[in-house]
Amino acid sequence: MATKRLGRGLEALIHGPADSPSIKSGVTEILLKDIVANPLQPRKDGLDEQSLQDLISSIKTKGVITPITVQEDDGKYILIAGERRLRASKFAGLKAIPGYVVSISNESELMEIALIENIQRENLNPIDEAEGYAVLQRKFNHTQDSIAKAVGKKRVTISNALRLLKLPKNIINSLRSHTISSGHGRAILMMNTIAGMNKLYNLIITKKLSVRAAEAIAKEKSTSKVKNVSKKVKKTNSPVKMVEDELITILGTKVEIKYSKNGGEIEIHYFSDDDLDRILDLLRSIG
């Protein structure tokens, strides 16, 4: 039987179009009771309740418009993409759901597809995304370069995402719940110590600091100076200070500009070999 290639989401695998998973047949009605969760599912946070209710209402009225994607396994079907649609269909009282049944050669490819589909369609939080990348590295021996190609992102984006996993657990939980953004997380990583990270995190929460304000504080790298947050946030922005802040945002690390009328120096700080590699990768990609 001739096979069909999947659309853009599943076509974006690391092996390229020639090795991408293929559809074994057209859209098939699959019984909900026969669908099981993907053990390699990268999503760990709960689904937005209001969004889920809206989808349930839509399915009750119009049915499931976009098929889910599954892999057949010993009479059952492993869910690859479409967790929200599947859950909403159950609440809507459906007995079956339209789906593509794909043929996938190995566990690594299954993980890749689940991660790619979640990133492209389900808006993973920064930590679930980073943990998905980490699994691809640890369990399937992928490099940051190969992950970047698989998900259509720059290598430095993957590197920055993975760095978030080095944060203290309480800050990771806030990223997972979208209490703070990944930009805040990167600013917190600029602090030298766990204590410094937690102090800056608490300031971000209590004073509702923007990412740029958090970066401006973090670049001082001194927990004793963090107490003076109000003065630092209100500091007048000279042209040089604005450039310095922009470089901090771009490079995700402490940057200092030493200005003089006849020129000056730009100091870029790094705090580990991995951090240096990340900055070099970023500078090369800009060039």
N, C-alpha and C positions, 0 to 999 in steps of 0.2 A: 504494500500500500504506500502510495506517495505520502510524504510528510510535508507539513507546513512549518515555516519558521515563525517564531514568536515576534511580537512587536518590539518597539524601541526599548522598553524596560528590560526585558529578558534578553534582548539581542546585545545588550551592553556588557557582556561578560568578557572576562580577561582573555579567553581563548580565541575571541574573534568570531565572525560570522560562520566560518567553516565548522567550528566545533560547538556552536551554540546549541542549547537544547531544542528539540523539535517536538511539535505537537503530533500526537499519535493519531488524532482524528479531529474533526471540527468540534464546536461547542457541544458538550454532553451534559445532560441533566444528571446530577449526582445526588444521591440521598444524603441528607445531613448526618444521619446516624452512622454513615460509613466514613466520615471525614474525621481525621485525627490531627492533633496539633503537631507542628514541626518541632522536634526536640532541639533543633538548632535555631529556633526563632530568636532574632536579635532583640525584639521589643520586649521590655520588661515592665514598663509603666502601664497604668491603666488607660483605657480609652476615655476620651472626653465624653461625659455623660450627655451634655446637650447635643453634641455632634452626633452621638449614637442615636438619640431620640429622633433627631431630624431624619437620619437615614432610615430608621424603622418606619417612620411615616411615609417616606418616599417609596420604600419597598412595598408597603401595603397598597399604595396607590398605583404605582407603575411597574412593580416587580424589580428584579435585579437586572440592571442595564448592562453593567460591566461584569463579565464572567470572572470567577476566581481562577487561580492556577493551582493545580495539584499534581502530585506524583503518585502513581498506583504502586501499592506495596502490599502484597499478600492478601488481596481481596479488600483492602482498605485504601484510603486516599490521604496522603500526607499533604497538609495545607502548606503551600509555598507563598502565595500572595492573596490577600483579600480577607484578613482577619476581621475587619470591621463589617464587611459585607456578610460574612458568615455569621457573626454574632447577631447582627441586626436581623438577618433572615430567620434565625431561631426565635427571636423575640416576636417577629412578625407572624409566626405560626406556619412558616413554609416547611414542607417536607423534603424538598429538593431544591438545588441551586444550580444555575448554569456554570460550567467550568471547563477550562482547558486541561486535558490530561497530558502532561509532558513526560518525555523520556530523559532522565538525567543519569549520567554515567557514574557519579561518585558523590560521596558526602560533602566534599569540598565545594563542588559545583552547586549542591543543594543549599549550602550556607551562603554562597555568593549570591545566588538568586534571591534568597529570602532577604538578605541585607540590602541588595540593590533595590529591590521592589519596595522595601520599607522606607529607604531614604528618599526615593523618588516620589512615592505616593502617600506615605503615612506620616511623614515629618517626625522622625525619631527625635527624642531629646538628645542633647549632646553626649550624655554618658552612655546611653544605649548604643548610640552610633559608634562611640569610641570603643566600647566593649566588643561590638561586632568586629571592628577592625582588629582588635587584639586577639580575638579567637582565630581570625584568618591568619594572623602571624604565628600564634602559638601552636595551634592545632594542625594547620594546613601548610605551614612553612612559607607563607606569602611574605614578600618584601613590601615596604611602603610604596615602592614604585609600582609593583603589580597590583596592589590594592587601588592605587590612584587610577590606574588604567581601567580597572574593573568598574569603578563607580563614577568615572568621568570627572575626577577632581585633580587638583595639583598635589604633588607629593607633600608640599609644605602644609597643605590643609589636613592631610592624614596625620602628619607629624604633630601638628598643633592639637588635633583631636585626641591623639594618644597621650599627650602630655597632661591632659585634664585628669587622667586616671591616677596621677601622682598626688592629687590634692587630698587633704584630710577627708575622712568619711562624711562628716557633717556637711562639708561644702559640696561633695559629690552628690549627696542627697538633694541639696538645694538646686543643683544643676538638673538633676533628674526630674524634679518637680517644676522646673521652669521658674523657680523663685529668683534666680539670677541667670544671666546669659553666659554663653561660652566666652564672650569678650571679658566679662567680669572674672571668669575663671582664669583666663590667661594673665590678667592683671595681678590676680592673687598669687599666681605662680612666680611672679617677679620678686616676691618677698623671700628673704634668705632663710627664714625659720618657720616651723609650724606655728609657733606663737605669733609671729608676724603675719602669717597667712590668716589666722583666725581673727586677729585684730582688724585687719583690713576688711575681712568678710563681714564682721559685725558692723563696721562703719558703713559698708555698702548697704546693709539691711536697714540699719537704724536711720541713716541720713538719706537713703534712696539715691546713692551716688550714681552718676552716669559712668559708662565705661571709661570715658576720657578722664573724668575726675579721679576714678580709682587708679588709672595708670599714672596720673600725675603724682599721686601719693606714693604708689609702689616704687617709682623710680628713685625715691630717696633711700630705699633699702635700709631704713632705720626705724625699728619699732618704737623707739623713744620719740621720734618726730611725728608719728602717726597721730598722736593726741592733738596736734595742732592742725587738724584737718580743715577747720573753718578758714584759717588764714591761707592755707595752701589752695583751697578751692576758689577763694575770692581773689587770688593773686592776679594782678593785671597781666594780660597776654601781650607781650611785645612780639614783633614779627619773628624774632629768633626763637622765642618760647613756643610760638605756634608751630614753627617748623620742627622743633624738638619734639613736641607732643605728637605731631603727625608721624615722625619717624618711630616713636615708641609704639604707636598704633600699628604701623606697617610691620615692624620687626618683632613686636611682642617681647621686648626686653628693654632694659635700661639704656637710654641714649642721652649723652650730654654733648651740647655744643659749646665750645669755648670760643667766643666771638672776639674779634679785634677788627679795627678799621682796615687793616691790610690783609685780612684773611682769617683763618681760625682752624680749629680742629673739631672733628666729630668723633667722639668716643662711643663705641658700641660694646656693651658688656655682655658676657656670656658666663654661665654658671656650671657648665658640665660639657663633656665632649659631645654628648648628644645635642645639647643646646647650640654648640658651635656648628655642628653639622646642619642643624635646622636653619640657622641664620645664613650659612653659606648657600644652602639649597634655595632659600628665598631670594638671595641676592642674584644668584645665577638665573633664576626664573625671570627676574625683572630685567636682567640684561638680555 
